[in-house]
């Protein structure tokens, strides 16, 4: 992985293990995903979303690229944090049943 915080790493590992356990990713798929994530978190322009657009309110189309690598990091960190929290809550709920 790129240089990330311990929380990011822990949240990613929780998410990754869950997706592999559910069969949504194979270990090889996860290795490919990690490589994509490394590239996405690298400083510099957004190579992953370059050339793509998204449609926002009122049908306005805007570029999908996020050229600030710190902003890309924040988006990934937020996603993995929410996912890890949901996985942990579900796991805790299943244990108490």
Biotite code that builds the C-alpha atoms (Angstrom):
import biotite.structure as struc

atoms = struc.array([
    struc.Atom([0.000, 0.000, 0.000], chain_id="A", res_id=1, res_name="UNK", atom_name="CA", element="C"),
    struc.Atom([0.951, 3.623, -0.276], chain_id="A", res_id=2, res_name="UNK", atom_name="CA", element="C"),
    struc.Atom([1.845, 5.322, 2.994], chain_id="A", res_id=3, res_name="UNK", atom_name="CA", element="C"),
    struc.Atom([-1.401, 5.269, 4.967], chain_id="A", res_id=4, res_name="UNK", atom_name="CA", element="C"),
    struc.Atom([-2.465, 5.637, 8.585], chain_id="A", res_id=5, res_name="UNK", atom_name="CA", element="C"),
    struc.Atom([-2.842, 2.643, 10.858], chain_id="A", res_id=6, res_name="UNK", atom_name="CA", element="C"),
    struc.Atom([-6.637, 3.196, 10.918], chain_id="A", res_id=7, res_name="UNK", atom_name="CA", element="C"),
    struc.Atom([-6.771, 3.217, 7.115], chain_id="A", res_id=8, res_name="UNK", atom_name="CA", element="C"),
    struc.Atom([-4.777, -0.040, 7.014], chain_id="A", res_id=9, res_name="UNK", atom_name="CA", element="C"),
    struc.Atom([-6.925, -1.677, 9.710], chain_id="A", res_id=10, res_name="UNK", atom_name="CA", element="C"),
    struc.Atom([-10.173, -0.580, 8.034], chain_id="A", res_id=11, res_name="UNK", atom_name="CA", element="C"),
    struc.Atom([-8.921, -1.785, 4.656], chain_id="A", res_id=12, res_name="UNK", atom_name="CA", element="C"),
    struc.Atom([-7.849, -5.144, 6.100], chain_id="A", res_id=13, res_name="UNK", atom_name="CA", element="C"),
    struc.Atom([-11.280, -5.591, 7.731], chain_id="A", res_id=14, res_name="UNK", atom_name="CA", element="C"),
    struc.Atom([-13.020, -4.758, 4.450], chain_id="A", res_id=15, res_name="UNK", atom_name="CA", element="C"),
    struc.Atom([-10.642, -6.941, 2.435], chain_id="A", res_id=16, res_name="UNK", atom_name="CA", element="C"),
    struc.Atom([-11.040, -9.978, 4.697], chain_id="A", res_id=17, res_name="UNK", atom_name="CA", element="C"),
    struc.Atom([-14.827, -9.601, 4.615], chain_id="A", res_id=18, res_name="UNK", atom_name="CA", element="C"),
    struc.Atom([-14.948, -9.415, 0.814], chain_id="A", res_id=19, res_name="UNK", atom_name="CA", element="C"),
    struc.Atom([-12.680, -12.436, 0.415], chain_id="A", res_id=20, res_name="UNK", atom_name="CA", element="C"),
    struc.Atom([-14.673, -14.421, 3.015], chain_id="A", res_id=21, res_name="UNK", atom_name="CA", element="C"),
    struc.Atom([-17.903, -13.640, 1.141], chain_id="A", res_id=22, res_name="UNK", atom_name="CA", element="C"),
    struc.Atom([-16.346, -14.738, -2.154], chain_id="A", res_id=23, res_name="UNK", atom_name="CA", element="C"),
    struc.Atom([-16.709, -11.302, -3.709], chain_id="A", res_id=24, res_name="UNK", atom_name="CA", element="C"),
    struc.Atom([-12.948, -11.176, -4.305], chain_id="A", res_id=25, res_name="UNK", atom_name="CA", element="C"),
    struc.Atom([-10.342, -13.898, -4.606], chain_id="A", res_id=26, res_name="UNK", atom_name="CA", element="C"),
    struc.Atom([-6.964, -13.313, -2.949], chain_id="A", res_id=27, res_name="UNK", atom_name="CA", element="C"),
    struc.Atom([-5.543, -12.657, -6.448], chain_id="A", res_id=28, res_name="UNK", atom_name="CA", element="C"),
    struc.Atom([-8.340, -10.125, -7.134], chain_id="A", res_id=29, res_name="UNK", atom_name="CA", element="C"),
    struc.Atom([-7.498, -8.407, -3.859], chain_id="A", res_id=30, res_name="UNK", atom_name="CA", element="C"),
    struc.Atom([-3.830, -8.198, -4.841], chain_id="A", res_id=31, res_name="UNK", atom_name="CA", element="C"),
    struc.Atom([-4.921, -6.486, -8.079], chain_id="A", res_id=32, res_name="UNK", atom_name="CA", element="C"),
    struc.Atom([-7.194, -4.154, -6.093], chain_id="A", res_id=33, res_name="UNK", atom_name="CA", element="C"),
    struc.Atom([-4.346, -3.244, -3.732], chain_id="A", res_id=34, res_name="UNK", atom_name="CA", element="C"),
    struc.Atom([-2.132, -2.396, -6.700], chain_id="A", res_id=35, res_name="UNK", atom_name="CA", element="C"),
    struc.Atom([-4.871, -0.189, -8.175], chain_id="A", res_id=36, res_name="UNK", atom_name="CA", element="C"),
    struc.Atom([-5.285, 1.490, -4.781], chain_id="A", res_id=37, res_name="UNK", atom_name="CA", element="C"),
    struc.Atom([-1.528, 2.118, -4.527], chain_id="A", res_id=38, res_name="UNK", atom_name="CA", element="C"),
    struc.Atom([-1.598, 3.842, -7.907], chain_id="A", res_id=39, res_name="UNK", atom_name="CA", element="C"),
    struc.Atom([-4.712, 5.826, -6.983], chain_id="A", res_id=40, res_name="UNK", atom_name="CA", element="C"),
    struc.Atom([-3.170, 7.070, -3.732], chain_id="A", res_id=41, res_name="UNK", atom_name="CA", element="C"),
    struc.Atom([0.086, 8.159, -5.386], chain_id="A", res_id=42, res_name="UNK", atom_name="CA", element="C"),
    struc.Atom([0.675, 11.898, -5.718], chain_id="A", res_id=43, res_name="UNK", atom_name="CA", element="C"),
    struc.Atom([-0.071, 13.412, -9.077], chain_id="A", res_id=44, res_name="UNK", atom_name="CA", element="C"),
    struc.Atom([-3.014, 13.680, -11.409], chain_id="A", res_id=45, res_name="UNK", atom_name="CA", element="C"),
    struc.Atom([-5.826, 11.151, -11.269], chain_id="A", res_id=46, res_name="UNK", atom_name="CA", element="C"),
    struc.Atom([-4.952, 8.428, -13.772], chain_id="A", res_id=47, res_name="UNK", atom_name="CA", element="C"),
    struc.Atom([-7.808, 6.116, -12.796], chain_id="A", res_id=48, res_name="UNK", atom_name="CA", element="C"),
    struc.Atom([-10.726, 8.470, -13.556], chain_id="A", res_id=49, res_name="UNK", atom_name="CA", element="C"),
    struc.Atom([-9.101, 10.594, -16.282], chain_id="A", res_id=50, res_name="UNK", atom_name="CA", element="C"),
    struc.Atom([-11.443, 11.045, -19.219], chain_id="A", res_id=51, res_name="UNK", atom_name="CA", element="C"),
    struc.Atom([-14.568, 10.012, -17.309], chain_id="A", res_id=52, res_name="UNK", atom_name="CA", element="C"),
    struc.Atom([-17.405, 12.305, -16.313], chain_id="A", res_id=53, res_name="UNK", atom_name="CA", element="C"),
    struc.Atom([-20.240, 12.166, -13.800], chain_id="A", res_id=54, res_name="UNK", atom_name="CA", element="C"),
    struc.Atom([-23.654, 13.749, -14.017], chain_id="A", res_id=55, res_name="UNK", atom_name="CA", element="C"),
    struc.Atom([-24.615, 15.904, -11.053], chain_id="A", res_id=56, res_name="UNK", atom_name="CA", element="C"),
    struc.Atom([-27.805, 17.752, -10.153], chain_id="A", res_id=57, res_name="UNK", atom_name="CA", element="C"),
    struc.Atom([-29.658, 19.368, -13.035], chain_id="A", res_id=58, res_name="UNK", atom_name="CA", element="C"),
    struc.Atom([-27.973, 16.988, -15.465], chain_id="A", res_id=59, res_name="UNK", atom_name="CA", element="C"),
    struc.Atom([-24.673, 18.862, -15.487], chain_id="A", res_id=60, res_name="UNK", atom_name="CA", element="C"),
    struc.Atom([-21.726, 16.698, -16.534], chain_id="A", res_id=61, res_name="UNK", atom_name="CA", element="C"),
    struc.Atom([-18.396, 17.285, -14.775], chain_id="A", res_id=62, res_name="UNK", atom_name="CA", element="C"),
    struc.Atom([-15.010, 15.557, -14.930], chain_id="A", res_id=63, res_name="UNK", atom_name="CA", element="C"),
    struc.Atom([-14.764, 12.561, -12.571], chain_id="A", res_id=64, res_name="UNK", atom_name="CA", element="C"),
    struc.Atom([-11.007, 12.951, -12.034], chain_id="A", res_id=65, res_name="UNK", atom_name="CA", element="C"),
    struc.Atom([-9.806, 13.962, -8.571], chain_id="A", res_id=66, res_name="UNK", atom_name="CA", element="C"),
    struc.Atom([-6.345, 15.383, -9.171], chain_id="A", res_id=67, res_name="UNK", atom_name="CA", element="C"),
    struc.Atom([-5.593, 16.054, -5.484], chain_id="A", res_id=68, res_name="UNK", atom_name="CA", element="C"),
    struc.Atom([-4.187, 12.791, -4.118], chain_id="A", res_id=69, res_name="UNK", atom_name="CA", element="C"),
    struc.Atom([-5.004, 13.863, -0.550], chain_id="A", res_id=70, res_name="UNK", atom_name="CA", element="C"),
    struc.Atom([-8.666, 14.200, -1.515], chain_id="A", res_id=71, res_name="UNK", atom_name="CA", element="C"),
    struc.Atom([-8.590, 10.752, -3.137], chain_id="A", res_id=72, res_name="UNK", atom_name="CA", element="C"),
    struc.Atom([-7.080, 9.416, 0.098], chain_id="A", res_id=73, res_name="UNK", atom_name="CA", element="C"),
    struc.Atom([-9.860, 11.031, 2.164], chain_id="A", res_id=74, res_name="UNK", atom_name="CA", element="C"),
    struc.Atom([-12.537, 9.456, -0.027], chain_id="A", res_id=75, res_name="UNK", atom_name="CA", element="C"),
    struc.Atom([-10.993, 6.005, 0.250], chain_id="A", res_id=76, res_name="UNK", atom_name="CA", element="C"),
    struc.Atom([-10.397, 6.429, 4.005], chain_id="A", res_id=77, res_name="UNK", atom_name="CA", element="C"),
    struc.Atom([-14.032, 7.453, 4.565], chain_id="A", res_id=78, res_name="UNK", atom_name="CA", element="C"),
    struc.Atom([-15.284, 4.513, 2.492], chain_id="A", res_id=79, res_name="UNK", atom_name="CA", element="C"),
    struc.Atom([-13.172, 1.908, 4.279], chain_id="A", res_id=80, res_name="UNK", atom_name="CA", element="C"),
    struc.Atom([-13.986, 3.405, 7.711], chain_id="A", res_id=81, res_name="UNK", atom_name="CA", element="C"),
    struc.Atom([-17.743, 3.203, 7.068], chain_id="A", res_id=82, res_name="UNK", atom_name="CA", element="C"),
    struc.Atom([-17.485, -0.297, 5.646], chain_id="A", res_id=83, res_name="UNK", atom_name="CA", element="C"),
    struc.Atom([-15.325, -1.562, 8.527], chain_id="A", res_id=84, res_name="UNK", atom_name="CA", element="C"),
    struc.Atom([-17.728, -0.083, 11.069], chain_id="A", res_id=85, res_name="UNK", atom_name="CA", element="C"),
    struc.Atom([-20.690, -1.786, 9.376], chain_id="A", res_id=86, res_name="UNK", atom_name="CA", element="C"),
    struc.Atom([-18.823, -5.119, 9.205], chain_id="A", res_id=87, res_name="UNK", atom_name="CA", element="C"),
    struc.Atom([-17.883, -4.889, 12.884], chain_id="A", res_id=88, res_name="UNK", atom_name="CA", element="C"),
    struc.Atom([-21.430, -3.984, 13.915], chain_id="A", res_id=89, res_name="UNK", atom_name="CA", element="C"),
    struc.Atom([-22.851, -6.883, 11.920], chain_id="A", res_id=90, res_name="UNK", atom_name="CA", element="C"),
    struc.Atom([-20.293, -9.250, 13.410], chain_id="A", res_id=91, res_name="UNK", atom_name="CA", element="C"),
    struc.Atom([-21.098, -8.060, 16.949], chain_id="A", res_id=92, res_name="UNK", atom_name="CA", element="C"),
    struc.Atom([-24.851, -8.403, 16.305], chain_id="A", res_id=93, res_name="UNK", atom_name="CA", element="C"),
    struc.Atom([-24.411, -11.950, 15.028], chain_id="A", res_id=94, res_name="UNK", atom_name="CA", element="C"),
    struc.Atom([-22.341, -12.894, 18.098], chain_id="A", res_id=95, res_name="UNK", atom_name="CA", element="C"),
    struc.Atom([-25.015, -11.689, 20.523], chain_id="A", res_id=96, res_name="UNK", atom_name="CA", element="C"),
    struc.Atom([-27.765, -13.759, 18.904], chain_id="A", res_id=97, res_name="UNK", atom_name="CA", element="C"),
])
